[in-house]
Amino acid sequence: MISIRDFSGKIIFRSPSTKNIIGYEPEEIESFTSYELIHPEDADEFQELFGKLETGEIKTFKKEFRFKHKNGFWLAMEGIAK
């Protein structure tokens, strides 16, 4: 699954495989920010890493996190950002 988001976490693109993996249609998930669907225990670190990316403190990161499926259960995922 490929997604593109802005620094505020707004999802601006999701590949068609989104539906198969997390249950949402690509257009449907664009109404959320990524932080709304990341497990609360993972969200702060994820947001901190995006902040460092935005300021140029880091150039890329890779992070494992839990993402909420449309049916309410949590999926283990890995994200890479540049």
N, C-alpha and C positions, 0 to 999 in steps of 0.2 A: 504494500500500500504506500502510495506517495502522497504527501500533503505539502502544501505551501501555506505558510501563515505569516502575518506581519508581526512586528515586535510587541504589539499589544496582545497577541495570542489569537487574534481573529483569523479563522480558517478561511483562506481565500481560494483554495483549490484542493480537491481530493480526487484521487484516481478512481475509476469505476470499481476496482476491487474493494472499495470501502464497504459496500453493501455486504459482500461475502464475509468480510473479516469482523466488522463491528456492528453490522445490522442497519446502518443508516445509509440512505441514498446520498450520493455526493452533495447534491443541492440542499438536502435536509440538514446535514451537519454544518453547513456554512453559517447557520444562524447561531451557533455556539462559539465561544472561545475555547481554545484547547484546554485552558485552565479549569473550565467547568466540568470537563470530562476526565481529567486526570485525578487519580485518587488523592484525597486531601493530604495524606502523609507524604506524597511525592511532589505535590504541586509547588510548594515553596522553593525547593531546590531547583526544580525545573525552571521556574520563573527567574530565580537568581542567575542561573546559567544563561538564559536568554538576555538578561540585563547586561551581563558581562560581554556577551556576543555583540550586543548593540553598541556598547561603548568602545569596543575594540580591544578590551582586556584579554579576550580569548578570540581565536579565529574559528574554532570548531569545537563541538563536543559530542559525546556519545553517552546516552543515559538509558538505563532500564527503568521502566515505570509501569504503573497499572492504569489501564484505560477502561472506562465504563462502556460496556456493550449496551446497545439499545434495550435489550431485555433485562438490564440491571446487574448483570454479573461483571466481574473484573477480569480483564485480559492482561497477561504479562506481555509487554511490548518493549521494543528498543527503538529509540529515536536518535538520529544523527542530524545535527544542524550545522550550517555554515553561514 
